[in-house]
Amino acid sequence: MSARAPGQRSLGRLFATHAAITLIPVLILGLVLAAGYRSEARQRGLAVGKSEALLVAQTAVEPILDGRPLSAGLTPAQTAELKRLVATSCCASWTLATEPPRRRRLSYGGGGGDAADNR
């Protein structure tokens, strides 16, 4: 037979109950914070996307259109220039996204260079 006092067993149950009750608000707070961070990240991503689209429109597309209204249609030269712009931007972004980052190491002389330059 065990020599436990009756209060020890109820003390363990009391602790487990208290721990479970305390865990519930912590989990709810974690879920609320995660949802808030997700929403904030999405809004920030949309804002950055809009900003970049505006920048591309003003710096790359607008000069090609020469201020003519689009209702008049595009000239063959404008169409060719826009196709070239799209082709080069798509290929450039794909190349940048898949190219591994290059590491630069300092040579003993203090200048930048590749690992092959440090021999």
Backbone as ProteinMPNN parsed JSONL, in Angstrom:
{"seq_chain_A": "MSARAPGQRSLGRLFATHAAITLIPVLILGLVLAAGYRSEARQRGLAVGKSEALLVAQTAVEPILDGRPLSAGLTPAQTAELKRLVATSCCASWTLATEPPRRRRLSYGGGGGDAADNR", "coords_chain_A": {"N_chain_A": [[0.82, -1.185, 0.0], [0.368, 2.266, -0.621], [1.78, 5.097, 0.954], [0.551, 7.602, 0.771], [-0.66, 10.843, 1.394], [-4.044, 11.974, 1.549], [-4.311, 14.55, 0.497], [-2.234, 14.964, -1.339], [-2.791, 13.737, -3.797], [-5.029, 15.156, -4.678], [-3.86, 17.647, -4.889], [-2.158, 17.362, -7.087], [-4.059, 16.961, -9.114], [-5.334, 19.421, -8.964], [-3.268, 21.132, -9.77], [-2.9, 20.256, -12.463], [-5.408, 20.891, -13.532], [-5.404, 23.67, -13.202], [-3.219, 24.327, -14.856], [-4.195, 23.538, -17.368], [-6.384, 25.267, -17.644], [-5.05, 27.706, -17.685], [-3.62, 27.449, -20.029], [-5.457, 27.703, -22.111], [-6.236, 30.541, -22.579], [-3.726, 31.425, -23.429], [-3.273, 29.99, -25.802], [-5.401, 30.994, -27.332], [-4.653, 33.693, -27.501], [-2.285, 33.39, -28.972], [-3.299, 32.44, -31.43], [-4.835, 34.657, -32.233], [-2.82, 36.614, -32.505], [-1.278, 35.43, -34.566], [-3.109, 35.47, -36.693], [-3.39, 38.235, -36.974], [-0.762, 38.994, -37.706], [-0.55, 37.658, -40.14], [-2.506, 38.961, -41.664], [-1.478, 41.574, -41.662], [0.969, 41.177, -42.998], [0.04, 40.411, -45.507], [-1.306, 42.747, -46.345], [0.86, 44.493, -46.424], [2.385, 43.276, -48.429], [0.675, 43.586, -50.652], [0.682, 46.385, -50.833], [3.367, 46.885, -51.453], [3.511, 45.577, -53.918], [1.711, 47.131, -55.462], [3.086, 49.556, -55.417], [5.456, 48.885, -56.788], [4.374, 48.204, -59.281], [3.356, 50.668, -60.092], [5.742, 52.097, -60.292], [7.024, 50.714, -62.413], [5.176, 51.218, -64.423], [5.391, 54.008, -64.685], [8.091, 54.424, -65.304], [8.891, 52.642, -67.326], [6.786, 51.818, -69.099], [5.148, 54.064, -69.677], [6.87, 55.975, -71.059], [7.085, 54.644, -73.533], [4.559, 54.805, -74.635], [4.209, 57.435, -75.425], [2.401, 59.441, -74.601], [0.021, 59.269, -75.986], [-3.505, 58.577, -76.204], [-4.836, 55.416, -75.184], [-7.096, 54.557, -76.413], [-6.871, 55.105, -79.075], [-5.381, 53.069, -80.002], [-2.401, 51.024, -80.413], [0.672, 51.792, -82.002], [2.557, 49.955, -84.49], [5.276, 50.102, -83.822], [5.195, 50.77, -81.094], [3.91, 48.501, -80.1], [5.819, 46.533, -80.668], [7.916, 47.463, -79.093], [6.794, 47.27, -76.507], [6.441, 44.487, -76.371], [9.11, 43.695, -76.439], [9.966, 44.815, -74.032], [8.454, 43.346, -72.138], [9.395, 40.761, -72.674], [12.134, 40.946, -72.025], [11.998, 41.73, -69.336], [10.663, 39.597, -68.116], [12.415, 37.446, -68.546], [14.702, 38.42, -67.267], [13.861, 38.657, -64.572], [13.302, 36.011, -64.02], [15.803, 34.878, -64.279], [17.195, 36.199, -62.257], [15.81, 35.254, -60.056], [16.406, 32.541, -59.988], [19.123, 32.357, -59.929], [21.902, 31.552, -57.943], [22.992, 33.252, -54.955], [25.93, 35.251, -55.055], [28.991, 34.9, -53.424], [31.146, 37.116, -51.899], [34.513, 37.47, -51.167], [37.027, 38.835, -49.125], [40.236, 39.788, -50.195], [43.665, 39.317, -49.176], [44.832, 41.731, -49.513], [42.855, 43.517, -49.012], [41.028, 44.246, -50.929], [38.037, 43.54, -52.837], [36.998, 40.364, -54.14], [36.966, 37.202, -55.846], [36.996, 33.794, -54.569], [38.983, 32.529, -55.983], [40.741, 34.562, -56.481], [42.179, 34.844, -54.197], [44.456, 33.337, -53.945]], "CA_chain_A": [[0.0, 0.0, 0.0], [1.141, 3.5, -0.653], [1.611, 5.915, 2.15], [0.26, 8.969, 0.354], [-1.701, 11.559, 2.117], [-5.137, 12.272, 0.638], [-4.157, 15.878, -0.093], [-1.245, 14.961, -2.417], [-3.43, 13.391, -5.065], [-5.885, 16.263, -5.093], [-2.973, 18.74, -5.239], [-1.733, 17.104, -8.47], [-5.204, 17.249, -9.985], [-5.546, 20.865, -8.937], [-2.234, 21.721, -10.613], [-3.204, 19.919, -13.86], [-6.578, 21.688, -13.919], [-4.964, 25.061, -13.317], [-2.358, 24.429, -16.043], [-5.058, 23.461, -18.553], [-7.173, 26.504, -17.711], [-4.123, 28.771, -18.05], [-3.176, 27.22, -21.405], [-6.501, 28.1, -23.062], [-6.074, 31.927, -23.043], [-2.448, 31.567, -24.137], [-3.501, 29.496, -27.162], [-6.275, 31.952, -28.025], [-3.828, 34.861, -27.792], [-1.389, 33.01, -30.062], [-4.061, 32.393, -32.677], [-5.193, 36.025, -32.608], [-1.604, 37.27, -32.986], [-0.911, 34.842, -35.854], [-4.034, 36.0, -37.698], [-3.048, 39.644, -37.172], [0.489, 39.069, -38.459], [-0.829, 37.215, -41.504], [-3.236, 40.046, -42.322], [-0.552, 42.69, -41.848], [1.926, 40.802, -44.041], [-0.662, 40.442, -46.79], [-1.524, 44.153, -46.702], [2.154, 45.06, -46.782], [2.742, 42.717, -49.726], [-0.132, 44.254, -51.671], [1.147, 47.763, -50.969], [4.642, 46.85, -52.17], [3.203, 45.223, -55.301], [1.14, 48.308, -56.122], [4.148, 50.542, -55.569], [6.346, 48.441, -57.863], [3.64, 48.298, -60.542], [3.325, 52.084, -60.442], [7.09, 52.458, -60.711], [7.246, 50.157, -63.748], [4.309, 51.942, -65.355], [5.887, 55.362, -64.913], [9.452, 54.485, -65.83], [9.138, 51.784, -68.483], [5.674, 51.729, -70.05], [4.672, 55.396, -70.061], [7.671, 56.566, -72.138], [6.829, 53.956, -74.799], [3.246, 55.207, -75.162], [4.326, 58.795, -75.962], [1.305, 60.303, -74.196], [-1.181, 59.083, -76.811], [-4.535, 57.787, -75.513], [-4.879, 54.008, -75.597], [-8.284, 54.324, -77.236], [-6.448, 55.206, -80.47], [-4.643, 51.861, -80.345], [-0.946, 51.112, -80.388], [1.356, 51.721, -83.286], [3.392, 48.752, -84.561], [6.532, 50.331, -83.089], [4.885, 50.68, -79.668], [3.633, 47.09, -79.81], [7.101, 45.822, -80.666], [8.69, 47.915, -77.925], [6.183, 46.676, -75.311], [6.773, 43.061, -76.386], [10.516, 43.582, -76.05], [10.029, 45.128, -72.606], [7.918, 42.207, -71.39], [10.292, 39.614, -72.85], [13.376, 41.135, -71.262], [11.734, 41.78, -67.898], [10.326, 38.242, -67.66], [13.64, 36.637, -68.533], [15.615, 38.956, -66.261], [13.398, 38.311, -63.225], [13.444, 34.567, -63.856], [17.226, 34.62, -64.088], [17.573, 36.662, -60.934], [15.183, 34.426, -59.021], [16.977, 31.203, -59.93], [20.572, 32.418, -59.815], [22.312, 31.539, -56.532], [23.714, 34.468, -54.577], [27.384, 35.135, -55.156], [29.672, 35.293, -52.194], [32.378, 37.871, -52.129], [35.477, 37.329, -50.085], [38.067, 39.845, -49.153], [41.586, 39.271, -50.379], [44.558, 39.78, -48.115], [45.153, 43.132, -49.766], [41.739, 44.346, -48.593], [40.096, 44.482, -52.013], [37.064, 42.489, -53.046], [37.358, 39.437, -55.19], [36.469, 35.838, -55.75], [37.876, 32.912, -53.831], [40.122, 32.216, -56.853], [41.666, 35.674, -56.432], [42.877, 34.861, -52.907], [45.567, 32.364, -53.937]], "C_chain_A": [[0.863, 1.247, 0.0], [0.792, 4.324, 0.569], [1.369, 7.367, 1.772], [-0.833, 9.572, 1.219], [-2.809, 11.896, 1.124], [-4.98, 13.625, -0.059], [-3.183, 15.903, -1.26], [-1.885, 14.667, -3.77], [-4.316, 14.537, -5.549], [-5.045, 17.484, -5.468], [-2.47, 18.579, -6.68], [-2.847, 17.383, -9.456], [-5.472, 18.738, -10.061], [-4.527, 21.569, -9.831], [-2.53, 21.473, -12.088], [-4.4, 20.734, -14.358], [-6.191, 23.148, -14.117], [-4.101, 25.258, -14.563], [-3.201, 24.403, -17.32], [-5.874, 24.731, -18.729], [-6.292, 27.676, -18.131], [-3.696, 28.65, -19.507], [-4.191, 27.734, -22.43], [-6.351, 29.56, -23.493], [-4.766, 32.156, -23.808], [-2.595, 31.101, -25.586], [-4.369, 30.461, -27.966], [-5.485, 33.201, -28.407], [-2.862, 34.572, -28.945], [-2.101, 32.977, -31.397], [-4.439, 33.787, -33.164], [-3.973, 36.77, -33.156], [-1.188, 36.739, -34.352], [-1.818, 35.367, -36.96], [-3.731, 37.466, -37.998], [-1.778, 39.804, -37.992], [0.27, 38.671, -39.912], [-1.529, 38.325, -42.288], [-2.313, 41.223, -42.617], [0.457, 42.387, -42.953], [1.276, 40.844, -45.422], [-0.881, 41.876, -47.252], [-0.221, 44.812, -47.13], [2.605, 44.56, -48.148], [1.966, 43.363, -50.859], [0.333, 45.684, -51.9], [2.465, 47.817, -51.737], [4.41, 46.514, -53.642], [2.628, 46.39, -56.079], [2.209, 49.357, -56.376], [5.087, 50.16, -56.709], [5.657, 48.522, -59.222], [3.573, 49.751, -61.013], [4.687, 52.545, -60.943], [7.389, 51.955, -62.123], [6.415, 50.915, -64.777], [4.881, 53.309, -65.688], [7.252, 55.387, -65.59], [9.666, 53.686, -67.097], [8.03, 51.848, -69.524], [5.265, 53.113, -70.559], [5.536, 56.053, -71.139], [7.437, 55.91, -73.504], [5.541, 54.463, -75.434], [3.217, 56.631, -75.698], [3.139, 59.696, -75.633], [0.046, 60.19, -75.046], [-2.221, 58.308, -76.012], [-4.563, 56.358, -76.058], [-6.099, 53.7, -76.453], [-7.957, 54.402, -78.725], [-5.7, 53.96, -80.928], [-3.147, 52.1, -80.317], [-0.398, 51.07, -81.808], [2.171, 50.425, -83.326], [4.71, 48.907, -83.797], [6.304, 50.222, -81.579], [4.633, 49.228, -79.264], [4.929, 46.305, -79.739], [7.924, 46.188, -79.442], [8.125, 47.327, -76.631], [6.468, 45.173, -75.238], [8.216, 42.83, -75.966], [10.671, 43.83, -74.547], [9.566, 43.942, -71.763], [8.865, 41.01, -71.478], [11.556, 39.773, -72.024], [13.115, 41.162, -69.765], [11.39, 40.401, -67.353], [11.579, 37.392, -67.556], [14.591, 37.112, -67.452], [15.159, 38.569, -64.866], [13.521, 36.817, -62.977], [14.896, 34.217, -63.594], [17.65, 35.038, -62.694], [17.006, 35.765, -59.845], [15.853, 33.069, -58.9], [18.488, 31.208, -59.774], [20.969, 32.411, -58.346], [23.08, 32.81, -56.195], [25.22, 34.233, -54.653], [27.999, 35.629, -53.864], [30.947, 36.025, -52.558], [33.262, 37.699, -50.916], [36.53, 38.413, -50.226], [39.413, 39.181, -49.356], [42.449, 39.817, -49.253], [44.923, 41.249, -48.294], [44.013, 44.067, -49.394], [40.725, 44.616, -49.679], [39.124, 43.338, -52.127], [37.524, 41.552, -54.14], [36.757, 38.083, -54.941], [37.434, 35.015, -54.919], [39.109, 32.57, -54.65], [41.165, 33.338, -56.818], [42.532, 35.656, -55.178], [44.055, 33.907, -52.847], [46.886, 33.043, -53.819]], "O_chain_A": [[1.959, 1.262, 0.561], [-0.305, 4.259, 1.123], [1.929, 8.269, 2.394], [-1.761, 8.912, 1.686], [-2.519, 12.087, -0.057], [-5.511, 13.791, -1.157], [-3.288, 16.788, -2.11], [-1.544, 15.295, -4.772], [-4.33, 14.838, -6.743], [-5.481, 18.286, -6.293], [-2.37, 19.564, -7.411], [-2.616, 17.972, -10.511], [-5.804, 19.255, -11.127], [-4.876, 22.494, -10.564], [-2.421, 22.397, -12.893], [-4.394, 21.212, -15.492], [-6.605, 23.782, -15.088], [-4.245, 26.266, -15.254], [-2.941, 25.168, -18.249], [-6.036, 25.215, -19.849], [-6.748, 28.553, -18.864], [-3.435, 29.664, -20.154], [-3.799, 28.159, -23.517], [-6.337, 29.814, -24.697], [-4.709, 32.98, -24.721], [-2.09, 31.755, -26.498], [-4.102, 30.714, -29.14], [-5.631, 33.711, -29.518], [-2.65, 35.43, -29.802], [-1.556, 33.443, -32.399], [-4.372, 34.072, -34.36], [-4.077, 37.477, -34.158], [-0.785, 37.518, -35.215], [-1.343, 35.677, -38.053], [-3.807, 37.891, -39.15], [-1.718, 40.656, -38.879], [0.842, 39.279, -40.816], [-1.182, 38.595, -43.438], [-2.366, 41.801, -43.702], [0.764, 43.263, -43.761], [1.902, 41.269, -46.394], [-0.665, 42.189, -48.423], [-0.195, 45.594, -48.081], [3.149, 45.329, -48.941], [2.532, 43.657, -51.912], [0.375, 46.148, -53.039], [2.659, 48.696, -52.577], [5.043, 47.103, -54.518], [3.008, 46.621, -57.227], [2.232, 49.979, -57.439], [5.472, 51.014, -57.508], [6.296, 48.872, -60.214], [3.719, 50.026, -62.204], [4.773, 53.299, -61.912], [7.946, 52.69, -62.939], [6.892, 51.216, -65.871], [4.861, 53.726, -66.846], [7.531, 56.293, -66.375], [10.553, 54.022, -67.883], [8.315, 51.925, -70.719], [5.062, 53.295, -71.759], [4.983, 56.646, -72.066], [7.582, 56.573, -74.532], [5.45, 54.539, -76.659], [2.259, 56.996, -76.38], [2.904, 60.658, -76.365], [-0.902, 60.948, -74.841], [-1.851, 57.453, -75.207], [-4.34, 56.13, -77.247], [-6.128, 52.683, -77.145], [-8.675, 53.835, -79.548], [-5.414, 53.812, -82.116], [-2.687, 53.237, -80.211], [-0.94, 50.401, -82.687], [2.446, 49.852, -82.271], [5.199, 47.951, -83.196], [7.127, 49.646, -80.868], [5.088, 48.783, -78.211], [5.11, 45.492, -78.833], [8.553, 45.327, -78.827], [8.888, 46.928, -75.751], [6.71, 44.645, -74.152], [8.516, 41.89, -75.23], [11.425, 43.127, -73.873], [10.219, 43.58, -70.784], [9.108, 40.327, -70.482], [11.999, 38.819, -71.385], [13.934, 40.663, -68.993], [11.786, 40.067, -66.237], [11.771, 36.689, -66.564], [15.224, 36.294, -66.785], [15.989, 38.187, -64.041], [13.811, 36.394, -61.859], [15.186, 33.349, -62.771], [18.384, 34.314, -62.022], [17.653, 35.541, -58.822], [15.871, 32.493, -57.812], [19.079, 30.161, -59.511], [20.423, 33.193, -57.568], [23.745, 33.382, -57.059], [25.709, 33.145, -54.35], [27.582, 36.637, -53.293], [31.716, 35.593, -53.417], [32.801, 37.774, -49.777], [36.865, 38.839, -51.331], [39.7, 38.14, -48.765], [42.017, 40.67, -48.478], [45.28, 41.928, -47.331], [44.176, 45.286, -49.45], [39.659, 45.162, -49.398], [39.362, 42.267, -51.569], [38.352, 41.918, -54.973], [36.106, 37.859, -53.921], [38.537, 35.458, -54.599], [40.178, 32.343, -54.084], [42.34, 33.098, -57.095], [43.522, 36.383, -55.106], [44.603, 33.692, -51.766], [47.923, 32.379, -53.797]]}, "name": "protein", "num_of_chains": 1, "seq": "MSARAPGQRSLGRLFATHAAITLIPVLILGLVLAAGYRSEARQRGLAVGKSEALLVAQTAVEPILDGRPLSAGLTPAQTAELKRLVATSCCASWTLATEPPRRRRLSYGGGGGDAADNR"}
